[in-house]
Amino acid sequence: MISRLDELLSFHQTALNLRTHRQQILASNIANADVPQFKARDIDFSRALQSALSQGGGRAGLAVTSPRHLRPAAGGTTNPDLLYRVPHQDSLDGNTVDMDVERAQFADNAIHVEANLVFLNGQIKGMLAAIQG
């Protein structure tokens, strides 16, 4: 029973973890828009999600090398590959942050986070309705 509940919720947990991580990356890009030589970063969300799901819910980058190590929980912290954003126009100071692109990506990611939370809330309400009869 518990494993079935975990299966239902693990996708959304993994997706939310990745979306939150991406939001932090985009916020860092925006915060460093005026720093010379700063290179804007991002992740390929769909590839990172597929990788996290294929590796058991976000266990990427964690290796258990001793029997005394704690095992990572499903849907835990992920470590997707950071990519450099290709600028549309070079700046004189070498900074690759385009504020219009960053704001658009930040807003798009926030909408996806909200949608993911709505779907998750719907699943939980459905399970509660099934439990309560």
PLY file of the C-alpha trace (Angstrom):
ply
format ascii 1.0
element vertex 133
property float x
property float y
property float z
element edge 132
property int vertex1
property int vertex2
end_header
0.00 0.00 0.00
2.74 2.45 0.96
4.77 1.61 -2.15
1.72 2.33 -4.32
1.29 5.75 -2.69
4.99 6.41 -3.15
4.71 5.54 -6.85
1.81 7.95 -7.29
3.61 10.84 -5.65
7.24 10.22 -6.66
6.92 11.74 -10.14
5.59 15.02 -8.79
8.17 15.04 -6.00
11.01 14.58 -8.47
9.60 17.17 -10.88
9.11 19.70 -8.07
12.66 19.14 -6.83
14.02 19.78 -10.32
11.79 22.82 -10.85
12.90 24.28 -7.52
16.55 23.69 -8.44
16.00 25.35 -11.82
14.29 28.31 -10.14
17.38 28.79 -7.96
19.64 28.70 -11.01
17.51 31.27 -12.84
17.38 33.50 -9.75
21.18 33.32 -9.57
21.40 34.40 -13.20
19.14 37.39 -12.52
21.05 38.33 -9.37
24.35 38.30 -11.27
23.15 40.26 -14.30
25.61 43.09 -13.60
28.66 40.96 -12.72
31.35 41.13 -15.41
32.26 37.79 -17.01
29.30 35.98 -15.36
27.98 33.19 -17.57
24.24 32.45 -17.41
23.43 28.81 -16.59
20.36 26.61 -16.97
19.38 22.96 -17.13
17.58 20.96 -19.79
14.55 20.16 -17.66
13.09 17.33 -19.73
16.43 15.53 -19.98
17.11 16.05 -16.26
13.65 14.72 -15.36
14.09 11.64 -17.53
17.50 11.03 -16.00
16.18 11.45 -12.44
13.24 9.11 -13.07
15.41 6.47 -14.73
17.83 6.57 -11.79
15.15 5.92 -9.23
13.60 9.26 -8.43
16.44 11.69 -8.28
19.40 9.80 -6.88
21.76 11.20 -9.51
25.20 12.18 -8.31
25.04 10.21 -5.05
27.16 7.11 -4.63
26.98 4.75 -1.67
30.54 3.52 -1.17
30.23 2.17 2.35
27.57 0.05 4.07
27.41 2.75 6.77
26.32 5.45 4.28
22.72 6.59 4.41
20.69 5.65 1.39
19.14 8.61 -0.49
15.36 8.83 -0.40
13.37 8.59 -3.61
12.76 12.01 -5.08
15.68 13.47 -3.16
18.09 16.13 -4.30
19.02 15.86 -7.92
22.22 16.97 -9.57
21.38 17.75 -13.20
24.03 18.91 -15.62
24.31 22.69 -15.69
24.51 24.12 -19.18
25.69 27.54 -20.31
23.05 29.72 -21.93
24.03 30.91 -25.41
23.61 34.70 -25.54
21.64 36.35 -28.36
24.01 39.30 -28.30
27.45 39.58 -26.74
27.98 42.20 -24.07
31.14 44.25 -23.67
31.84 42.98 -20.14
31.49 39.29 -21.09
28.28 38.75 -19.09
25.85 36.43 -20.90
22.72 37.21 -18.82
19.86 38.54 -20.95
17.31 39.85 -18.46
14.38 39.41 -20.85
15.23 35.76 -21.40
15.88 35.15 -17.70
12.61 36.77 -16.61
10.66 34.80 -19.21
12.30 31.51 -18.16
11.75 32.33 -14.48
8.04 33.06 -15.05
7.61 29.96 -17.23
9.24 27.77 -14.59
7.07 29.32 -11.85
3.94 28.51 -13.86
5.11 24.91 -14.25
5.74 24.68 -10.49
2.20 25.94 -9.84
0.73 23.48 -12.34
2.66 20.63 -10.76
1.32 21.61 -7.33
-2.25 21.72 -8.68
-1.89 18.21 -10.15
-0.36 16.93 -6.93
-3.14 18.51 -4.88
-5.70 16.85 -7.14
-4.07 13.45 -6.66
-4.03 13.86 -2.90
-7.69 14.96 -2.85
-8.59 11.94 -4.97
-6.78 9.59 -2.60
-8.48 11.21 0.41
-11.87 10.84 -1.24
-11.14 7.15 -1.89
-10.02 6.60 1.70
-13.00 8.43 3.22
-15.47 6.69 0.96
0 1
1 2
2 3
3 4
4 5
5 6
6 7
7 8
8 9
9 10
10 11
11 12
12 13
13 14
14 15
15 16
16 17
17 18
18 19
19 20
20 21
21 22
22 23
23 24
24 25
25 26
26 27
27 28
28 29
29 30
30 31
31 32
32 33
33 34
34 35
35 36
36 37
37 38
38 39
39 40
40 41
41 42
42 43
43 44
44 45
45 46
46 47
47 48
48 49
49 50
50 51
51 52
52 53
53 54
54 55
55 56
56 57
57 58
58 59
59 60
60 61
61 62
62 63
63 64
64 65
65 66
66 67
67 68
68 69
69 70
70 71
71 72
72 73
73 74
74 75
75 76
76 77
77 78
78 79
79 80
80 81
81 82
82 83
83 84
84 85
85 86
86 87
87 88
88 89
89 90
90 91
91 92
92 93
93 94
94 95
95 96
96 97
97 98
98 99
99 100
100 101
101 102
102 103
103 104
104 105
105 106
106 107
107 108
108 109
109 110
110 111
111 112
112 113
113 114
114 115
115 116
116 117
117 118
118 119
119 120
120 121
121 122
122 123
123 124
124 125
125 126
126 127
127 128
128 129
129 130
130 131
131 132
